[in-house]
């Protein structure tokens, strides 16, 4: 089960997210549903379309399935998702 302690070792697709901080001011405040993830990007479906946010330089506030909120720096997620999952 996904928790605050193991979120970096789990699949992020399907979680609700808010970009709580970003080096690019246009990315800060973007919120929606994670629909895809690559080594360096998170794709978020927002009310106005799909936004691709770089992991580096971003702070993500994720809503876990149990409604717990967790903030994680994108630098902790920089790795291809399938490789990050294997590190568990």
C-alpha positions as semicolon CSV with decimal commas, in nm:
position;residue;x (nm);y (nm);z (nm)
1;X;0,000;0,000;0,000
2;X;0,126;0,346;-0,086
3;X;0,216;0,565;0,211
4;X;0,416;0,877;0,293
5;X;0,720;0,659;0,367
6;X;0,722;0,470;0,036
7;X;0,564;0,707;-0,217
8;X;0,888;0,740;-0,416
9;X;0,886;0,365;-0,478
10;X;0,529;0,353;-0,610
11;X;0,343;0,434;-0,929
12;X;0,231;0,799;-0,936
13;X;-0,012;0,769;-1,227
14;X;-0,365;0,814;-1,099
15;X;-0,280;1,039;-0,804
16;X;-0,411;1,393;-0,764
17;X;-0,132;1,649;-0,753
18;X;-0,061;2,017;-0,695
19;X;0,267;2,177;-0,802
20;X;0,336;2,355;-0,473
21;X;0,662;2,506;-0,590
22;X;0,853;2,536;-0,915
23;X;1,150;2,719;-1,059
24;X;0,923;2,816;-1,350
25;X;0,649;3,042;-1,209
26;X;0,408;2,926;-1,482
27;X;0,418;2,573;-1,339
28;X;0,351;2,674;-0,979
29;X;-0,011;2,609;-0,879
30;X;-0,084;2,361;-1,159
31;X;-0,316;2,094;-1,023
32;X;-0,495;1,792;-1,155
33;X;-0,454;1,420;-1,207
34;X;-0,123;1,251;-1,298
35;X;-0,179;1,070;-1,627
36;X;0,178;0,989;-1,732
37;X;0,533;0,999;-1,605
38;X;0,874;0,981;-1,768
39;X;1,224;0,999;-1,625
40;X;1,217;1,379;-1,614
41;X;0,851;1,483;-1,654
42;X;0,511;1,440;-1,495
43;X;0,206;1,484;-1,721
44;X;-0,092;1,633;-1,538
45;X;-0,447;1,650;-1,674
46;X;-0,580;1,989;-1,563
47;X;-0,914;2,160;-1,627
48;X;-0,762;2,333;-1,930
49;X;-0,562;2,048;-2,079
50;X;-0,251;1,843;-2,023
51;X;0,054;2,011;-1,868
52;X;0,398;1,852;-1,868
53;X;0,593;1,957;-1,561
54;X;0,965;1,884;-1,518
55;X;1,047;1,693;-1,200
56;X;1,370;1,887;-1,142
57;X;1,300;2,215;-0,967
58;X;0,943;2,123;-0,870
59;X;0,777;2,048;-0,538
60;X;0,476;1,819;-0,573
61;X;0,192;1,786;-0,321
62;X;0,039;1,444;-0,380
63;X;-0,295;1,321;-0,249
64;X;-0,261;0,953;-0,163
65;X;-0,555;0,709;-0,191
66;X;-0,625;0,744;0,184
67;X;-0,645;1,126;0,135
68;X;-0,311;1,183;0,308
69;X;-0,118;1,475;0,158
70;X;0,255;1,436;0,103
71;X;0,502;1,686;-0,041
72;X;0,795;1,551;-0,236
73;X;1,073;1,721;-0,427
74;X;1,081;1,622;-0,790
75;X;1,453;1,551;-0,761
76;X;1,360;1,246;-0,550
77;X;1,157;1,116;-0,845
78;X;1,413;1,165;-1,124
79;X;1,448;0,815;-1,258
80;X;1,247;0,622;-1,512
81;X;0,932;0,503;-1,330
82;X;1,002;0,136;-1,399
83;X;1,356;0,170;-1,259
84;X;1,232;0,360;-0,955
85;X;0,981;0,083;-0,884
86;X;1,255;-0,182;-0,908
87;X;1,459;-0,005;-0,639
88;X;1,191;-0,092;-0,382
